[in-house]
Amino acid sequence: MSCTITSLDSTLYNCVAWAAGDSDRFWWPDSQGIGYWPQNAPREVTANAFISAFLTLGYEPCEGGRLEPGFEKIVIYELHGKPTHAARQLESGRWTSKLGKWVDIEHDTPEAVVAFPKCANYGRPIQFLRRQRPT
């Protein structure tokens, strides 16, 4: 399993934004409304709220992270019952993650990100979603 750093540090966006394809703002369902969060998704740190946020972008739940031609996938991670991270699958089949306020990385599998330094607290993948790959 390999991980490759693909960007410099940035505090402008986080992993959820990066998985959603947004590198211009920080996504998080904080109760104070400080981070961006889709209007129709609950503002709570739950798996259902994260799934709802991605549903607003046209994603639908799917089975596993296997590469499917024509589809873009994301995965939501959870630790101790709370979402912690999200990653997006690239056309190559590799995955891309934003590590908090740190760098972006590419990794071979959804599970490989937790082996990267600073990522052990991401927990495990709990939900995959997919949508037609934008053209």
C-alpha atoms as a printed R data frame, in Angstrom:
    type eleno elety resid chain resno       x      y       z
1   ATOM     1    CA   MET     A     1   0.000  0.000   0.000
2   ATOM     2    CA   SER     A     2   1.400  3.346  -0.953
3   ATOM     3    CA   CYS     A     3   0.449  6.937  -0.210
4   ATOM     4    CA   THR     A     4   1.747  9.897  -2.201
5   ATOM     5    CA   ILE     A     5   1.543 13.554  -1.166
6   ATOM     6    CA   THR     A     6  -0.091 15.536  -3.996
7   ATOM     7    CA   SER     A     7  -0.421 19.094  -2.624
8   ATOM     8    CA   LEU     A     8   0.944 21.622  -0.197
9   ATOM     9    CA   ASP     A     9  -0.730 22.338   3.156
10  ATOM    10    CA   SER     A    10  -3.965 24.330   2.974
11  ATOM    11    CA   THR     A    11  -6.396 25.525   5.627
12  ATOM    12    CA   LEU     A    12  -8.946 26.642   3.010
13  ATOM    13    CA   TYR     A    13 -10.693 23.260   2.670
14  ATOM    14    CA   ASN     A    14 -10.911 19.911   4.457
15  ATOM    15    CA   CYS     A    15 -11.424 16.244   3.590
16  ATOM    16    CA   VAL     A    16 -15.212 16.441   3.242
17  ATOM    17    CA   ALA     A    17 -14.944 19.418   0.882
18  ATOM    18    CA   TRP     A    18 -12.166 17.677  -1.074
19  ATOM    19    CA   ALA     A    19 -14.239 14.490  -1.419
20  ATOM    20    CA   ALA     A    20 -17.121 16.674  -2.675
21  ATOM    21    CA   GLY     A    21 -14.810 18.297  -5.246
22  ATOM    22    CA   ASP     A    22 -14.726 21.675  -3.469
23  ATOM    23    CA   SER     A    23 -11.305 23.177  -2.710
24  ATOM    24    CA   ASP     A    24 -12.641 26.653  -1.901
25  ATOM    25    CA   ARG     A    25 -14.276 26.152   1.502
26  ATOM    26    CA   PHE     A    26 -14.308 24.074   4.661
27  ATOM    27    CA   TRP     A    27 -17.251 21.616   4.982
28  ATOM    28    CA   TRP     A    28 -18.380 20.517   8.430
29  ATOM    29    CA   PRO     A    29 -21.825 20.294  10.052
30  ATOM    30    CA   ASP     A    30 -20.902 22.317  13.139
31  ATOM    31    CA   SER     A    31 -23.841 23.583  15.181
32  ATOM    32    CA   GLN     A    32 -22.559 27.177  14.974
33  ATOM    33    CA   GLY     A    33 -22.839 27.180  11.185
34  ATOM    34    CA   ILE     A    34 -19.196 28.199  10.729
35  ATOM    35    CA   GLY     A    35 -18.366 25.596   8.084
36  ATOM    36    CA   TYR     A    36 -20.279 25.170   4.846
37  ATOM    37    CA   TRP     A    37 -22.883 22.410   4.880
38  ATOM    38    CA   PRO     A    38 -25.542 21.623   2.251
39  ATOM    39    CA   GLN     A    39 -28.856 23.196   3.172
40  ATOM    40    CA   ASN     A    40 -30.906 19.987   3.054
41  ATOM    41    CA   ALA     A    41 -28.496 17.907   5.163
42  ATOM    42    CA   PRO     A    42 -28.787 17.802   8.972
43  ATOM    43    CA   ARG     A    43 -26.165 19.917  10.780
44  ATOM    44    CA   GLU     A    44 -24.944 17.136  13.037
45  ATOM    45    CA   VAL     A    45 -21.847 14.971  13.150
46  ATOM    46    CA   THR     A    46 -23.503 11.670  12.254
47  ATOM    47    CA   ALA     A    47 -23.072  9.201   9.434
48  ATOM    48    CA   ASN     A    48 -26.604  9.968   8.253
49  ATOM    49    CA   ALA     A    49 -25.838 13.696   8.047
50  ATOM    50    CA   PHE     A    50 -22.693 13.037   5.992
51  ATOM    51    CA   ILE     A    51 -24.572 10.663   3.698
52  ATOM    52    CA   SER     A    52 -27.315 13.297   3.320
53  ATOM    53    CA   ALA     A    53 -24.713 15.917   2.389
54  ATOM    54    CA   PHE     A    54 -23.385 13.732  -0.439
55  ATOM    55    CA   LEU     A    55 -26.897 12.815  -1.574
56  ATOM    56    CA   THR     A    56 -27.396 16.536  -2.323
57  ATOM    57    CA   LEU     A    57 -24.538 16.188  -4.848
58  ATOM    58    CA   GLY     A    58 -26.149 13.274  -6.670
59  ATOM    59    CA   TYR     A    59 -24.372 10.431  -4.880
60  ATOM    60    CA   GLU     A    60 -26.220  7.267  -3.900
61  ATOM    61    CA   PRO     A    61 -25.174  4.473  -1.528
62  ATOM    62    CA   CYS     A    62 -23.309  1.596  -3.170
63  ATOM    63    CA   GLU     A    63 -21.400 -1.538  -2.292
64  ATOM    64    CA   GLY     A    64 -17.669 -1.182  -1.811
65  ATOM    65    CA   GLY     A    65 -14.865  0.786  -3.359
66  ATOM    66    CA   ARG     A    66 -14.267 -1.301  -6.451
67  ATOM    67    CA   LEU     A    67 -13.645  0.883  -9.517
68  ATOM    68    CA   GLU     A    68 -16.742  1.107 -11.718
69  ATOM    69    CA   PRO     A    69 -16.227  2.755 -15.118
70  ATOM    70    CA   GLY     A    70 -18.326  5.882 -15.466
71  ATOM    71    CA   PHE     A    71 -18.807  6.326 -11.711
72  ATOM    72    CA   GLU     A    72 -17.090  8.501  -9.126
73  ATOM    73    CA   LYS     A    73 -17.115  7.131  -5.593
74  ATOM    74    CA   ILE     A    74 -16.601  8.583  -2.162
75  ATOM    75    CA   VAL     A    75 -16.177  6.843   1.168
76  ATOM    76    CA   ILE     A    76 -17.039  8.071   4.652
77  ATOM    77    CA   TYR     A    77 -14.916  6.971   7.630
78  ATOM    78    CA   GLU     A    78 -16.025  6.633  11.229
79  ATOM    79    CA   LEU     A    79 -14.410  6.199  14.641
80  ATOM    80    CA   HIS     A    80 -16.351  5.575  17.850
81  ATOM    81    CA   GLY     A    81 -19.670  6.191  16.081
82  ATOM    82    CA   LYS     A    82 -18.696  9.605  14.624
83  ATOM    83    CA   PRO     A    83 -17.677 10.492  11.052
84  ATOM    84    CA   THR     A    84 -14.029 11.508  10.865
85  ATOM    85    CA   HIS     A    85 -12.969 11.597   7.220
86  ATOM    86    CA   ALA     A    86 -14.072 11.312   3.594
87  ATOM    87    CA   ALA     A    87 -12.129 10.364   0.465
88  ATOM    88    CA   ARG     A    88 -12.865 10.345  -3.280
89  ATOM    89    CA   GLN     A    89 -11.957  7.733  -5.877
90  ATOM    90    CA   LEU     A    90 -10.019  8.909  -8.918
91  ATOM    91    CA   GLU     A    91 -10.524  7.631 -12.479
92  ATOM    92    CA   SER     A    92  -7.365  5.552 -12.015
93  ATOM    93    CA   GLY     A    93  -8.994  3.639  -9.162
94  ATOM    94    CA   ARG     A    94  -6.712  5.231  -6.556
95  ATOM    95    CA   TRP     A    95  -8.210  7.399  -3.831
96  ATOM    96    CA   THR     A    96  -7.556 11.016  -2.877
97  ATOM    97    CA   SER     A    97  -7.801 12.457   0.625
98  ATOM    98    CA   LYS     A    98  -7.255 15.817   2.273
99  ATOM    99    CA   LEU     A    99  -5.627 15.361   5.650
100 ATOM   100    CA   GLY     A   100  -7.280 18.019   7.822
101 ATOM   101    CA   LYS     A   101  -5.431 21.328   7.340
102 ATOM   102    CA   TRP     A   102  -2.420 19.468   6.042
103 ATOM   103    CA   VAL     A   103  -1.735 18.020   2.547
104 ATOM   104    CA   ASP     A   104  -3.737 16.065  -0.023
105 ATOM   105    CA   ILE     A   105  -2.622 12.506  -0.694
106 ATOM   106    CA   GLU     A   106  -3.365  9.698  -3.113
107 ATOM   107    CA   HIS     A   107  -3.662  6.192  -1.682
108 ATOM   108    CA   ASP     A   108  -4.195  2.743  -3.203
109 ATOM   109    CA   THR     A   109  -7.237  1.699  -1.198
110 ATOM   110    CA   PRO     A   110  -9.698  3.347   1.184
111 ATOM   111    CA   GLU     A   111  -8.022  1.472   4.048
112 ATOM   112    CA   ALA     A   112  -4.506  2.678   3.145
113 ATOM   113    CA   VAL     A   113  -5.133  6.223   4.379
114 ATOM   114    CA   VAL     A   114  -5.227  5.106   8.020
115 ATOM   115    CA   ALA     A   115  -1.650  3.826   7.694
116 ATOM   116    CA   PHE     A   116  -0.438  7.324   6.743
117 ATOM   117    CA   PRO     A   117   1.060  9.415   9.567
118 ATOM   118    CA   LYS     A   118  -1.565 11.608  11.288
119 ATOM   119    CA   CYS     A   119  -4.451  9.431  10.017
120 ATOM   120    CA   ALA     A   120  -4.682  6.603  12.550
121 ATOM   121    CA   ASN     A   121  -7.650  8.345  14.209
122 ATOM   122    CA   TYR     A   122  -9.772  8.220  11.021
123 ATOM   123    CA   GLY     A   123 -11.190  4.843  11.985
124 ATOM   124    CA   ARG     A   124 -12.586  2.698   9.221
125 ATOM   125    CA   PRO     A   125 -14.591  3.096   6.012
126 ATOM   126    CA   ILE     A   126 -18.300  2.726   6.812
127 ATOM   127    CA   GLN     A   127 -20.192  3.923   3.739
128 ATOM   128    CA   PHE     A   128 -19.449  4.091   0.026
129 ATOM   129    CA   LEU     A   129 -21.478  6.283  -2.315
130 ATOM   130    CA   ARG     A   130 -21.300  6.761  -6.073
131 ATOM   131    CA   ARG     A   131 -22.566  9.038  -8.832
132 ATOM   132    CA   GLN     A   132 -22.106  9.302 -12.579
133 ATOM   133    CA   ARG     A   133 -18.643 10.711 -13.190
134 ATOM   134    CA   PRO     A   134 -18.878 14.352 -14.251
135 ATOM   135    CA   THR     A   135 -17.698 14.916 -17.818
